[in-house]
Amino acid sequence: MSRESPRADRTDVDPIEFLERAVRIETDERVDELRDLVRTTLDARGVDVRTDAAGNLVATRGPDAESTAGQTDRDAPHVVFNTHVDTVSPHVPPEWGPDGDRLCGRGACDAGGSLAAMLAAFLATEPATGRLTLALTPDEEVYSTGAHALVERSESPLDDADAVIVGEPTGLDVCTAAPGRFEGTIELAGEHAHAAQPDAGCNAVDALAEALVAIRSFDDRDDVPGGHPQLGDPTLTPTVVRGGETTNQVPADARLTVDRRPVPPESLDSFEAALLDHLDATVPPSVEVSFSPTDRPTPFFESWATDPSDPIVESLADASGGDVRPFGAATEASYFAPHAPTVVFGPGSLADDEGPVAHADREYVPVQEVRSAVSALSRTVEAFFRDRQ
């Protein structure tokens, strides 16, 4: 189907005007000003807005948003729009592309375009039944403390969600799966000795050779299942290496940081156990091997996948005209997918034929894609609720 723009009378918020204002705001260190802009926009239209201790902004619409007793009707159909309001550094002020068909600037596509489209669709959609929740999270680009708190808090909007749409730049494709991301450090422990008598010690740096062999062969093990039907094969990449203290001493310690992009059903615990077993079988027994996940205040992103035939996938793909495919990066959808069928969707792209777009100095979002996203989101929610009446 064609990617049409929404009718002008369906919303009193112009997503492009809002987006241009949003991109002017620096959100690489603080998100207060942008969050206040969203709050003011919703307050002016009579929408109740709440901000929790983690900085999440949550608003809900629909006749079943609150029962007469003041408690949410958890039997009503419920869709959640989520995206993040922070960006990476440095701030890049907005400017229009040469033809006026794209808005450039930091956050234009990651994820200001999704924010503008979701806000406009949220206000344009008036469900006859059920609830539509807009949940905006801070800190996605660092530790995702907002999204994790949103899921973990009592009476989380994710508790009874029937579908979650996460706003990220997908070029209006509907993404039903994404790899996760784990990170940790392999530590090799040997024994110091004088470099003039290397055999008297145990060289941990020398054992890095076997550790690298183990990393390259990790996913070739006989007990590893085939690639995931949507995501393909996982990857394991060495990224940082450190070792040795003095140039005339056999090093007793070496450390190798690795980046793991898992696919279902691998968890951090299962990865750690399998990696240690494989290293023990490869690294010389005279070298002690350990693995420590990188310390962080929130869980790493697990991989996730939603059935491509799920109603939310089919409704959104029909409304947007986009392809159904995996997403190429780890996202906060990882936290939401265990609670409800989850998809990633939004205007803009991570990269184009010329190179990187998101997080790059040339970051931009096509204006028409933002308007089309508003239409697709509104039509999807209306269809989703209508089918459950």
C-alpha positions in Angstrom: 0.0 0.0 0.0 1.1 3.6 -0.5 2.6 5.6 2.3 0.1 8.4 2.5 0.2 11.5 4.7 -2.5 12.0 7.4 -5.4 14.3 6.8 -4.8 17.7 8.2 -7.9 17.6 10.3 -6.8 14.5 12.2 -4.4 16.2 14.6 -3.8 19.7 15.9 -0.1 19.1 16.3 2.1 19.5 13.2 4.7 16.8 13.6 7.3 18.7 11.5 6.9 21.9 13.4 7.2 20.0 16.7 10.3 18.1 15.3 12.1 21.3 14.3 11.6 22.7 17.8 12.7 19.4 19.4 15.9 19.1 17.4 16.9 22.6 18.5 17.0 21.4 22.1 20.3 19.9 23.3 19.5 16.5 24.7 22.9 14.8 24.8 23.4 15.5 28.5 19.9 16.5 29.8 16.4 15.9 28.5 14.4 18.2 30.9 13.7 20.8 28.3 12.5 18.4 25.6 10.4 16.5 28.1 8.9 19.8 29.2 8.0 20.6 25.6 6.2 17.3 25.3 4.4 17.8 28.6 3.3 21.4 27.7 2.0 20.1 24.3 0.0 17.4 26.0 -1.2 19.6 28.9 -2.5 22.2 26.4 -4.7 19.5 25.0 -6.1 18.2 28.3 -4.0 15.1 28.5 -2.9 13.9 31.9 0.9 13.5 32.0 3.0 11.8 34.7 6.7 11.8 35.1 8.2 9.1 37.4 11.4 9.2 39.5 13.4 7.7 36.6 12.4 10.5 34.3 9.9 8.6 32.2 7.0 10.6 30.8 3.8 8.6 30.6 0.4 9.6 29.2 -2.7 7.5 28.4 -5.8 8.1 26.2 -9.0 6.3 25.5 -12.3 5.7 27.3 -10.8 2.9 29.3 -7.8 4.9 30.5 -9.3 5.2 34.0 -12.3 3.4 35.5 -14.7 5.2 37.7 -12.8 3.8 40.7 -9.7 5.4 39.5 -8.0 2.1 38.6 -7.0 1.2 35.0 -9.2 -1.3 33.4 -6.7 -4.0 32.6 -9.1 -6.1 30.5 -9.4 -3.5 27.8 -7.1 -3.6 24.8 -3.9 -1.6 25.3 -1.2 -0.4 22.9 2.0 1.3 24.0 4.0 3.8 22.0 7.6 4.1 23.2 10.6 6.1 22.1 13.5 7.8 23.7 14.2 11.5 24.2 17.9 11.6 24.6 20.6 11.8 21.9 24.3 11.1 21.6 26.9 13.9 21.7 27.7 16.4 20.3 24.6 18.5 19.6 24.2 19.4 15.9 21.7 22.3 15.4 18.9 21.7 12.9 18.9 22.9 9.3 16.8 22.1 6.3 18.2 20.0 3.4 18.8 21.7 0.1 15.4 20.7 -1.3 13.5 21.3 2.0 12.5 17.6 2.0 14.6 16.6 4.9 15.4 18.0 8.4 19.0 17.6 9.5 20.4 17.8 13.0 21.2 15.7 16.0 18.3 13.5 16.9 16.4 14.2 13.7 16.0 10.5 13.0 17.3 9.0 16.3 14.7 9.4 17.6 13.1 12.8 17.1 11.3 11.7 14.0 9.7 8.9 15.9 8.9 11.1 18.8 7.1 13.7 16.6 5.2 11.0 14.8 4.1 9.2 17.9 3.1 12.4 19.7 1.0 13.5 16.7 -0.5 10.0 16.3 -1.2 9.8 20.0 -3.2 13.0 19.9 -4.9 12.2 16.6 -6.1 8.8 17.7 -9.3 8.6 19.7 -9.9 4.9 20.5 -13.5 3.8 20.8 -12.4 1.3 23.4 -9.2 0.4 25.2 -6.1 2.5 25.9 -3.3 4.1 24.0 -0.2 4.9 26.1 2.7 7.2 25.2 5.8 6.3 27.2 8.9 8.3 26.6 12.2 7.2 28.2 15.5 9.0 28.9 19.0 7.5 28.9 18.5 5.1 26.0 21.9 6.0 24.5 23.8 5.1 27.7 22.3 2.7 30.3 18.5 2.7 29.6 17.8 3.4 33.2 14.4 4.9 32.2 13.2 1.9 30.2 14.3 -0.5 32.8 12.6 1.4 35.6 9.4 1.6 33.5 9.3 -2.1 33.2 10.2 -2.8 36.8 7.9 -0.3 38.6 4.7 -1.4 40.2 1.7 -0.9 37.9 3.9 -0.6 34.9 2.1 0.2 31.6 3.8 -2.9 30.2 2.1 -5.2 32.6 -1.1 -5.5 30.5 0.0 -4.2 27.1 -1.3 -6.1 24.1 1.3 -4.6 21.8 4.3 -2.2 22.0 5.6 -0.1 19.1 9.1 1.2 19.8 10.2 4.3 17.8 13.6 4.0 16.1 14.7 4.8 12.5 13.6 1.9 10.3 12.7 3.7 7.1 9.0 2.8 7.9 9.8 -0.9 7.8 8.3 -3.0 10.6 11.1 -4.7 12.5 10.1 -7.8 14.5 13.4 -8.9 16.0 16.8 -7.5 17.0 20.1 -8.9 18.3 21.0 -8.2 21.9 24.3 -6.9 23.2 26.5 -8.3 25.9 30.0 -7.1 26.9 32.6 -8.5 29.2 36.3 -9.1 29.8 38.2 -12.3 29.5 41.0 -12.3 32.2 44.1 -14.5 31.8 46.3 -15.0 34.8 49.8 -16.5 34.6 53.0 -15.9 36.6 55.6 -13.1 36.6 59.2 -13.9 35.6 62.3 -12.1 34.3 62.1 -11.7 30.6 65.6 -13.2 30.3 64.2 -16.5 31.6 60.7 -16.6 30.2 60.2 -20.3 30.8 60.4 -19.6 34.6 57.0 -17.8 34.4 53.7 -18.2 32.6 53.1 -15.5 29.9 49.5 -14.4 30.0 49.9 -12.1 27.0 51.2 -15.1 25.0 48.0 -17.0 25.9 46.0 -14.3 24.2 46.7 -16.1 20.9 44.8 -19.2 22.1 42.0 -16.9 23.5 41.6 -15.3 20.1 41.4 -18.7 18.5 38.7 -19.6 21.0 36.7 -16.5 20.1 36.9 -17.1 16.4 35.8 -20.7 16.8 33.2 -20.1 19.5 30.1 -20.3 17.3 31.5 -23.3 15.3 31.0 -25.6 18.3 29.2 -28.8 17.6 26.5 -28.1 20.2 25.5 -24.7 18.7 22.1 -24.6 17.0 21.7 -23.1 13.5 21.2 -19.4 13.1 17.9 -17.7 14.1 15.3 -17.6 11.4 15.0 -13.8 11.6 18.4 -12.7 12.9 20.8 -15.2 11.5 24.0 -16.0 13.3 25.3 -14.3 16.5 28.7 -12.5 16.5 31.5 -12.4 19.0 34.1 -9.7 18.5 37.3 -8.8 20.4 37.4 -5.1 21.0 40.0 -4.0 23.6 43.2 -5.8 24.8 45.4 -4.9 27.8 48.4 -6.8 29.3 51.8 -6.5 30.8 53.3 -3.9 33.2 57.1 -3.8 32.5 59.0 -4.3 29.2 61.5 -6.7 30.8 59.1 -8.9 32.7 57.0 -11.9 31.7 53.4 -10.6 32.1 51.2 -12.4 34.5 48.0 -10.7 33.5 46.2 -10.0 30.2 42.6 -8.8 29.6 40.6 -9.0 26.4 37.2 -7.3 26.2 34.6 -8.9 23.8 31.3 -7.7 22.3 28.6 -10.3 21.9 25.6 -9.8 19.7 23.4 -12.8 20.7 20.3 -14.2 19.1 17.4 -16.1 20.8 17.5 -18.1 23.0 20.9 -17.2 24.3 21.1 -15.3 27.6 24.0 -13.7 29.3 24.3 -16.6 31.8 24.3 -19.2 29.0 26.8 -17.2 27.0 29.1 -16.8 29.9 29.0 -20.5 30.8 29.6 -21.6 27.2 32.4 -19.1 26.7 34.3 -20.3 29.8 34.0 -23.9 28.8 35.3 -23.2 25.3 38.2 -21.1 26.7 39.2 -23.8 29.2 39.4 -26.2 26.3 41.6 -23.9 24.2 43.8 -21.9 26.5 46.8 -23.7 28.1 45.9 -25.2 31.5 48.8 -23.3 33.1 46.8 -20.1 32.5 43.8 -19.3 34.7 40.8 -18.0 32.8 37.9 -16.0 34.1 35.2 -13.8 32.5 33.5 -10.8 34.0 30.5 -9.0 32.4 31.0 -5.3 32.2 29.5 -3.6 35.3 26.4 -1.5 34.6 23.3 -0.4 36.5 20.8 -2.0 34.2 20.7 -5.4 32.5 22.3 -5.9 29.1 19.9 -6.0 26.1 18.8 -9.6 25.4 17.9 -10.5 21.9 14.2 -10.7 21.1 11.8 -11.8 18.4 8.1 -11.3 17.7 6.2 -13.6 15.4 5.9 -11.9 12.0 2.3 -13.1 11.8 1.3 -11.3 15.0 -1.7 -8.9 14.5 0.3 -5.8 15.4 3.0 -6.7 12.8 0.4 -7.3 10.1 -1.6 -4.1 10.9 1.4 -1.9 11.0 3.0 -3.3 7.8 -0.3 -2.9 6.0 -0.7 0.7 7.2 2.9 1.7 6.4 3.6 -0.3 3.3 7.0 -1.2 4.7 8.8 -4.5 4.7 8.9 -6.8 7.7 12.4 -7.4 8.7 14.8 -7.5 11.7 16.3 -4.3 13.2 20.1 -4.0 12.9 20.9 -2.7 16.4 20.2 -3.5 20.0 17.2 -1.5 21.4 15.1 -0.9 24.5 12.6 -3.2 22.8 14.6 -5.9 24.5 13.0 -4.9 27.9 9.5 -4.7 26.5 9.3 -7.9 24.3 9.0 -10.3 27.3 5.8 -8.5 28.3 3.9 -8.1 24.9 4.4 -8.5 21.1 6.9 -5.8 20.3 7.9 -4.1 17.0 10.4 -1.4 16.1 9.2 1.2 13.6 9.8 4.8 12.6 11.0 7.3 10.0 14.6 7.8 9.1 17.4 5.3 8.7 20.5 4.1 10.6 22.4 4.5 7.3 21.9 5.2 3.6 23.8 4.7 0.4 26.3 7.4 1.3 27.1 6.2 4.8 26.0 6.5 8.4 23.0 8.7 9.3 22.0 8.1 12.9 24.7 9.3 15.3 26.5 11.0 12.4 27.1 14.7 11.7 24.9 14.3 8.6 21.9 12.9 10.6 18.6 13.7 8.9 15.0 12.5 8.6 12.8 12.7 5.4 9.9 15.0 6.1 7.4 12.8 4.2 8.4 9.7 6.2 7.6 11.5 9.5 4.1 12.5 8.1 3.6 8.9 6.8 4.6 7.5 10.1 1.8 9.5 11.8 -0.7 8.1 9.4 0.5 4.5 9.8 0.6 4.7 13.6 -2.9 6.2 13.8 -4.4 3.6 11.3 -2.7 0.7 13.1 -4.1 1.6 16.5 -7.6 2.2 15.1 -7.5 -1.2 13.4 -6.0 -3.0 16.4 -8.8 -1.7 18.7 -11.5 -2.2 16.1 -10.6 -5.9 15.7 -10.9 -6.4 19.5 -14.3 -4.9 20.0 
